[in-house]
Amino acid sequence: MAYLIIQKKTKWVLVHREYEKHKVLKTRSVALGTPEADGLGVFTGMDTAAAKKALMLHRLDGKARYHLERRARIAERLRQADLASTAWLPAAVVREFERDILPSISKRKERWLLVKDILTKIELPPYEWHWRAQVFWDRVTQKGWSLGYARKLLVFVNAWGEFYCRRTGKAWTPVARPKGADRSKILRHHFEKKGNRPTLELSTDQLKTAEAHLAPEEYNSLKLAFWCGLRKEELDFILANPPSETTWYLDKDRRGFQVFHIFQHKLQRKGIEPRLCWKAVPLVEPEQEALISAIQQVAFKAIPLSKLRQSGAQLTNRSARKGFSVEMELRGYKREGCIDSWLGHIGLTTADKSYTSKRIARYEEPMQWQSRKTKA
């Protein structure tokens, strides 16, 4: 809605218009001398310039009142938030935490800001959180966040709670991960609100179709990611580092097959000792053997996901890795002992940790592989 001064042939008139988006729905004249016109500061006897100036001043005054009221509402919300958070998020302690502790936890500061917002709505001291964890999980459920995201936020909750209690001399017990009914409720509400959107695996047919949309070196990278089950960061690692005994390399095992070795930084970040962070993928399938020349020549380039999606499939950076897992299982390889090893999953048994070399490729021959049992 808007008031306007419109110049006619011999005089000006005051009108009021109603809009829907940019379309005028209704226009009506406003008579001078009425309370409506007087309230706008527009009077009989004014010339056109004076009437327009009076109307502009009225608009500016209205905007000023609006912004003044808006600032007042914001200030009140901040005041209420400060009252709720001062006890459990004192500014001086928060600054110390953000300076000394937060950088070592995560670079995702937006998650810490989200956690702080949650804590302002919890009327419980940190040393009570362990016993009343329900207040956290109710919030997660309301938002429809995933269980994995809830666990990531919990890292910040526990880090802050421990820091606060240490500074204030209180006993601290960490908040445990959601279990039982809480866990089920989070999962159910997440799927109801967000839906289950698993990563789509790249199929061998889609892999062939993608060749028309990628440059040769880009296509080599896609085939390498698919036929060796690589994570995106592993492919980036190959692109950034030349082959060596400490990064990635190709060699031949005692069965006569070439084996692709790569160091997994993801496992090292989790605190796993470096000797267990390697994975070895035997190049035993025809499509894998066809990659040997490209690996030896390091003929790879980053895969532009936008170009890959031109093939028609809504793929992600994990689609090739998932496609590798599905394809190798369809070809008769066992998941335990073979596919899991090629994907780089680490076992938890004593044998896996102490007696298994990650530099040795593990594979068993599927039934349809008997004709290729002996490698020349």
Backbone torsions as a table, in degrees:
resi	resn	phi	psi	omega
1	MET	NA	148.2	-178.2
2	ALA	-159.5	146.9	172.1
3	TYR	-99.9	139.7	-177.4
4	LEU	-136.4	150.0	170.1
5	ILE	-102.0	119.4	-178.9
6	ILE	-114.3	128.0	-178.9
7	GLN	-83.8	122.7	172.6
8	LYS	-95.7	-171.0	-177.5
9	LYS	-62.6	-48.3	-174.0
10	THR	-115.2	-8.5	-177.7
11	LYS	-155.6	174.3	175.6
12	TRP	-110.1	155.4	178.8
13	VAL	-131.8	152.9	176.9
14	LEU	-99.5	125.2	-179.7
15	VAL	-127.9	160.3	176.4
16	HIS	-124.8	130.8	-178.4
17	ARG	-121.8	144.6	173.8
18	GLU	-112.0	136.1	-176.2
19	TYR	-120.5	153.0	165.7
20	GLU	-126.5	107.8	-168.6
21	LYS	59.8	-116.8	-179.2
22	HIS	-108.2	11.9	-177.8
23	LYS	-101.6	132.5	178.4
24	VAL	-77.7	121.4	179.0
25	LEU	-91.9	-38.0	-173.4
26	LYS	-154.9	139.9	176.6
27	THR	-130.8	132.4	178.4
28	ARG	-137.9	150.1	177.9
29	SER	-84.6	143.9	177.0
30	VAL	-110.8	119.1	-177.6
31	ALA	-71.3	137.9	176.7
32	LEU	-72.9	150.5	-179.4
33	GLY	88.5	-4.3	177.2
34	THR	-89.6	160.0	178.0
35	PRO	-56.2	-32.6	-179.5
36	GLU	-64.8	-47.1	-179.8
37	ALA	-68.9	-41.6	179.6
38	ASP	-61.5	-36.4	-179.6
39	GLY	-66.5	-21.2	177.6
40	LEU	-88.7	-6.1	-178.7
41	GLY	80.1	20.4	-178.3
42	VAL	-109.8	125.2	-174.1
43	PHE	-132.3	161.3	175.9
44	THR	-64.5	141.7	179.1
45	GLY	100.8	-16.1	177.2
46	MET	-73.8	146.2	171.4
47	ASP	-83.3	176.8	-174.7
48	THR	-60.1	-44.9	-177.6
49	ALA	-63.3	-42.8	-179.2
50	ALA	-66.5	-39.3	179.6
51	ALA	-64.9	-43.4	178.8
52	LYS	-64.5	-39.4	179.1
53	LYS	-65.4	-40.9	179.1
54	ALA	-62.7	-41.6	-179.7
55	LEU	-67.6	-38.1	178.7
56	MET	-65.3	-41.0	178.0
57	LEU	-63.2	-37.2	177.3
58	HIS	-63.4	-42.5	178.6
59	ARG	-62.3	-45.8	-179.3
60	LEU	-62.3	-38.7	179.0
61	ASP	-65.6	-39.0	177.9
62	GLY	-65.0	-42.0	177.7
63	LYS	-63.8	-39.9	179.3
64	ALA	-61.9	-43.3	178.6
65	ARG	-63.6	-40.8	179.8
66	TYR	-61.0	-48.7	-177.6
67	HIS	-68.6	-33.3	177.0
68	LEU	-64.1	-45.9	178.2
69	GLU	-65.3	-38.5	179.2
70	ARG	-64.1	-44.9	177.7
71	ARG	-62.1	-36.0	178.9
72	ALA	-65.6	-41.0	178.3
73	ARG	-64.7	-42.1	178.7
74	ILE	-63.4	-43.4	-179.6
75	ALA	-61.7	-38.1	-179.9
76	GLU	-68.2	-41.0	177.4
77	ARG	-63.1	-41.3	178.6
78	LEU	-65.1	-37.9	179.2
79	ARG	-63.8	-42.9	178.9
80	GLN	-64.8	-39.5	178.6
81	ALA	-65.2	-40.2	178.8
82	ASP	-63.4	-40.8	178.6
83	LEU	-61.7	-38.1	-178.0
84	ALA	-76.0	-30.0	-171.5
85	SER	-102.0	-14.9	-174.8
86	THR	-56.5	-40.7	-176.2
87	ALA	-66.8	-41.9	-173.7
88	TRP	-104.3	-8.6	175.8
89	LEU	-133.6	59.3	179.7
90	PRO	-61.5	136.4	-170.8
91	ALA	-56.9	-44.0	-176.8
92	ALA	-64.1	-40.7	-179.5
93	VAL	-71.8	-37.1	177.5
94	VAL	-61.7	-43.8	179.3
95	ARG	-61.1	-41.3	179.0
96	GLU	-66.0	-41.4	178.7
97	PHE	-62.9	-45.1	-178.5
98	GLU	-68.6	-25.8	179.3
99	ARG	-83.1	-42.0	-170.5
100	ASP	-101.4	-31.4	-171.1
101	ILE	-107.4	-45.6	-172.6
102	LEU	-55.6	-43.3	-178.6
103	PRO	-59.4	-28.5	-178.8
104	SER	-84.1	-10.9	-178.9
105	ILE	-88.6	-51.5	-175.8
106	SER	-167.9	154.3	173.5
107	LYS	-87.6	-7.0	-177.3
108	ARG	-84.2	77.9	-176.5
109	LYS	-65.9	-24.4	-179.3
110	GLU	-63.9	-28.0	177.4
111	ARG	-70.0	-37.4	177.0
112	TRP	-65.9	-39.7	176.8
113	LEU	-62.2	-37.9	178.3
114	LEU	-67.2	-40.6	178.1
115	VAL	-64.0	-41.4	178.2
116	LYS	-60.5	-39.8	178.0
117	ASP	-62.6	-39.2	178.0
118	ILE	-64.5	-43.1	-176.3
119	LEU	-65.7	-29.9	178.6
120	THR	-67.2	-18.7	-178.1
121	LYS	-99.4	2.7	-179.2
122	ILE	-106.6	116.0	-177.2
123	GLU	-92.2	53.7	179.3
124	LEU	-138.2	139.5	175.4
125	PRO	-69.7	151.4	-177.4
126	PRO	-54.0	-34.9	-177.9
127	TYR	-72.0	-2.9	175.1
128	GLU	-103.3	-7.8	-172.6
129	TRP	-62.6	-37.8	-178.2
130	HIS	-58.4	-38.9	-175.1
131	TRP	-85.9	-15.9	-178.5
132	ARG	-125.9	42.8	-176.0
133	ALA	-62.7	-16.3	-179.6
134	GLN	-54.8	-31.9	-178.1
135	VAL	-65.0	-32.0	176.7
136	PHE	-72.0	-47.7	-174.1
137	TRP	-69.4	-28.6	174.5
138	ASP	-63.9	-39.5	179.6
139	ARG	-66.4	-43.6	178.6
140	VAL	-61.2	-42.1	-179.7
141	THR	-63.5	-42.9	179.9
142	GLN	-60.5	-38.8	-178.4
143	LYS	-78.8	-17.2	-178.1
144	GLY	75.4	22.5	-179.8
145	TRP	-71.3	155.8	-179.9
146	SER	-77.5	163.4	177.7
147	LEU	-62.9	-40.0	178.9
148	GLY	-62.8	-40.3	179.5
149	TYR	-69.5	-36.1	177.1
150	ALA	-60.9	-40.2	179.3
151	ARG	-65.9	-35.8	178.3
152	LYS	-66.9	-39.9	177.6
153	LEU	-68.0	-32.6	-178.6
154	LEU	-62.8	-29.4	176.9
155	VAL	-58.6	-43.6	179.9
156	PHE	-70.6	-39.4	179.3
157	VAL	-59.1	-48.5	-178.0
158	ASN	-69.6	-37.4	179.0
159	ALA	-64.1	-43.8	178.6
160	TRP	-67.8	-44.6	-179.8
161	GLY	-58.7	-43.0	179.2
162	GLU	-64.9	-43.5	-179.2
163	PHE	-64.4	-44.1	-179.4
164	TYR	-62.3	-46.4	-177.8
165	CYS	-66.8	-35.0	177.8
166	ARG	-66.3	-37.9	179.8
167	ARG	-72.5	-29.4	-176.4
168	THR	-103.0	2.2	177.1
169	GLY	72.9	30.7	179.7
170	LYS	-105.9	155.0	175.9
171	ALA	-73.9	141.7	-177.8
172	TRP	-125.7	131.9	173.0
173	THR	-125.6	123.4	-176.0
174	PRO	-60.8	150.7	173.5
175	VAL	-78.0	126.1	-178.3
176	ALA	-78.6	159.2	175.7
177	ARG	-63.5	151.9	-179.4
178	PRO	-62.9	136.0	-179.8
179	LYS	-131.9	168.6	173.1
180	GLY	53.8	-126.7	-175.8
181	ALA	-63.4	-37.7	179.4
182	ASP	-63.5	-44.2	-179.9
183	ARG	-63.2	-44.9	-179.9
184	SER	-62.7	-39.7	-179.1
185	LYS	-66.3	-41.3	178.6
186	ILE	-61.6	-46.6	-180.0
187	LEU	-61.4	-45.3	-176.8
188	ARG	-63.9	-47.2	-177.5
189	HIS	-68.5	-33.3	178.1
190	HIS	-64.5	-45.5	-179.3
191	PHE	-68.3	-34.3	178.9
192	GLU	-68.2	-37.1	-175.7
193	LYS	-87.8	-42.7	-174.9
194	LYS	-101.1	-25.5	-174.5
195	GLY	80.2	156.9	179.8
196	ASN	-88.7	113.3	-177.3
197	ARG	-120.3	74.3	-179.2
198	PRO	-69.6	158.2	177.2
199	THR	-64.3	130.9	176.9
200	LEU	-78.9	130.4	179.1
201	GLU	-78.2	145.7	174.8
202	LEU	-79.7	126.5	179.8
203	SER	-91.6	165.0	177.6
204	THR	-64.8	-33.7	176.8
205	ASP	-65.7	-43.3	178.2
206	GLN	-66.1	-34.3	177.5
207	LEU	-61.0	-42.9	178.5
208	LYS	-67.5	-40.8	-179.5
209	THR	-63.2	-35.0	-176.8
210	ALA	-65.3	-20.5	-177.2
211	GLU	-58.9	-34.6	-178.0
212	ALA	-69.4	-17.2	-174.9
213	HIS	-106.4	-4.2	-175.5
214	LEU	-121.8	150.9	172.7
215	ALA	-69.6	158.6	-176.8
216	PRO	-52.8	-45.1	-178.8
217	GLU	-70.8	-32.7	175.3
218	GLU	-66.4	-40.3	179.3
219	TYR	-67.6	-36.7	174.4
220	ASN	-58.9	-41.5	179.2
221	SER	-63.4	-41.4	179.4
222	LEU	-64.6	-42.3	178.5
223	LYS	-65.7	-39.3	178.3
224	LEU	-63.2	-44.8	179.0
225	ALA	-62.6	-38.3	-178.4
226	PHE	-73.0	-52.4	-172.0
227	TRP	-82.7	-5.0	174.2
228	CYS	-119.4	3.7	176.1
229	GLY	60.6	46.2	-174.6
230	LEU	-86.9	143.6	167.4
231	ARG	-74.8	161.3	178.9
232	LYS	-61.1	-42.3	-177.9
233	GLU	-66.5	-27.4	176.9
234	GLU	-71.0	-39.1	176.4
235	LEU	-66.5	-41.4	176.5
236	ASP	-61.4	-36.8	179.1
237	PHE	-63.8	-41.2	178.5
238	ILE	-64.9	-41.3	-179.4
239	LEU	-67.2	-28.7	-175.6
240	ALA	-93.0	-14.6	-174.4
241	ASN	-130.4	135.1	175.6
242	PRO	-71.4	158.4	-179.8
243	PRO	-64.6	139.5	177.1
244	SER	-164.2	175.1	180.0
245	GLU	-72.1	-10.1	-179.6
246	THR	-110.4	-4.5	-178.2
247	THR	-119.7	-77.0	178.1
248	TRP	-156.5	151.0	-178.3
249	TYR	-164.5	170.6	-179.4
250	LEU	-122.4	132.8	173.2
251	ASP	-148.6	174.2	-176.6
252	LYS	-106.6	135.2	180.0
253	ASP	-94.3	-176.8	-174.1
254	ARG	-70.2	-17.6	176.8
255	ARG	-82.9	-6.1	178.4
256	GLY	93.4	7.4	-179.6
257	PHE	-100.0	146.4	171.8
258	GLN	-72.8	141.0	-178.8
259	VAL	-125.4	131.8	179.1
260	PHE	-95.7	120.2	-179.3
261	HIS	-110.3	138.9	176.3
262	ILE	-147.8	141.2	178.3
263	PHE	-83.5	134.2	-176.7
264	GLN	-102.9	101.2	-179.5
265	HIS	-67.1	-24.9	179.5
266	LYS	-60.0	-41.3	179.6
267	LEU	-69.5	-37.8	179.4
268	GLN	-63.6	-38.2	178.7
269	ARG	-63.2	-26.9	179.0
270	LYS	-82.0	2.9	176.9
271	GLY	92.1	9.9	179.6
272	ILE	-80.9	137.1	-176.5
273	GLU	-62.6	145.6	-171.5
274	PRO	-55.3	-35.7	-177.1
275	ARG	-64.2	-20.8	179.3
276	LEU	-96.1	1.7	-175.5
277	CYS	-92.4	3.5	179.0
278	TRP	-88.8	155.6	167.3
279	LYS	-136.4	149.2	-177.4
280	ALA	-126.0	122.5	-178.4
281	VAL	-112.7	112.5	178.1
282	PRO	-72.8	134.4	-179.3
283	LEU	-92.9	79.2	-172.2
284	VAL	-104.5	-23.4	178.8
285	GLU	-83.8	151.8	-178.0
286	PRO	-53.7	-41.1	-179.7
287	GLU	-66.9	-32.4	177.4
288	GLN	-71.3	-41.6	178.9
289	GLU	-63.1	-32.0	179.6
290	ALA	-67.4	-15.6	-179.5
291	LEU	-85.5	-13.0	-172.0
292	ILE	-57.5	-44.1	-179.4
293	SER	-60.7	-44.0	179.8
294	ALA	-64.4	-37.6	179.0
295	ILE	-66.3	-42.6	-179.6
296	GLN	-65.2	-34.1	-179.4
297	GLN	-89.5	-5.3	-175.9
298	VAL	52.0	47.2	-177.5
299	ALA	-90.5	68.9	-175.9
300	PHE	-130.8	156.0	177.6
301	LYS	-151.8	152.2	-177.7
302	ALA	-56.3	143.1	-179.0
303	ILE	-89.4	115.0	174.8
304	PRO	-75.6	113.9	-175.5
305	LEU	-62.0	-32.4	179.9
306	SER	-63.9	-38.6	178.0
307	LYS	-70.9	-35.7	179.2
308	LEU	-64.0	-36.4	-178.5
309	ARG	-74.0	-11.5	175.9
310	GLN	-66.5	-16.6	177.7
311	SER	-72.8	-9.1	174.7
312	GLY	109.2	-15.7	-178.2
313	ALA	-97.7	141.6	178.2
314	GLN	-84.2	80.7	-173.9
315	LEU	-98.5	158.6	176.6
316	THR	-122.9	-179.2	-180.0
317	ASN	-68.7	-13.3	179.9
318	ARG	-98.8	-3.8	-173.7
319	SER	-64.6	-38.5	-179.1
320	ALA	-65.7	-43.9	179.9
321	ARG	-62.4	-43.3	178.7
322	LYS	-67.4	-36.4	177.7
323	GLY	-63.8	-38.0	176.3
324	PHE	-59.4	-46.7	-179.0
325	SER	-60.1	-45.0	-179.1
326	VAL	-66.8	-45.5	-176.1
327	GLU	-64.3	-42.9	-178.2
328	MET	-68.4	-32.3	176.4
329	GLU	-69.6	-38.2	177.0
330	LEU	-64.9	-28.3	-179.8
331	ARG	-83.1	2.0	172.7
332	GLY	101.4	3.2	179.0
333	TYR	-80.0	146.3	-179.0
334	LYS	-80.7	142.2	179.0
335	ARG	-68.9	-49.3	178.9
336	GLU	-75.1	128.6	177.2
337	GLY	92.2	-30.0	-179.1
338	CYS	-115.1	-76.8	-172.7
339	ILE	-60.2	-43.3	178.9
340	ASP	-60.5	-38.0	178.1
341	SER	-66.3	-41.9	-179.8
342	TRP	-67.3	-32.5	177.3
343	LEU	-72.7	-17.1	178.8
344	GLY	94.3	15.9	176.6
345	HIS	-72.5	139.3	-178.2
346	ILE	-103.7	134.7	178.9
347	GLY	-77.8	168.0	-176.1
348	LEU	-112.4	-3.7	-177.7
349	THR	-78.8	164.7	178.1
350	THR	-61.9	-38.7	178.6
351	ALA	-61.9	-42.4	179.5
352	ASP	-63.4	-37.9	-174.3
353	LYS	-83.7	-34.8	-169.5
354	SER	-114.4	-23.2	-172.0
355	TYR	-120.6	0.8	-177.7
356	THR	-110.3	126.2	176.7
357	SER	-86.4	127.5	178.8
358	LYS	-79.1	-3.1	178.5
359	ARG	-92.7	-3.1	179.3
360	ILE	-102.0	126.6	179.3
361	ALA	-74.0	131.5	-179.9
362	ARG	-106.3	125.7	175.4
363	TYR	-159.6	150.6	174.9
364	GLU	-124.0	149.6	-174.8
365	GLU	-82.7	121.5	175.2
366	PRO	-70.4	165.8	-174.7
367	MET	-56.3	-42.4	-175.4
368	GLN	-77.3	2.6	-176.0
369	TRP	-99.2	2.2	-173.9
370	GLN	-61.5	-32.7	-179.3
371	SER	-67.6	-16.1	-179.4
372	ARG	-112.0	25.9	-173.0
373	LYS	-63.1	-40.1	-177.1
374	THR	-101.2	122.7	-179.5
375	LYS	-93.9	125.6	-178.8
376	ALA	-70.8	NA	NA
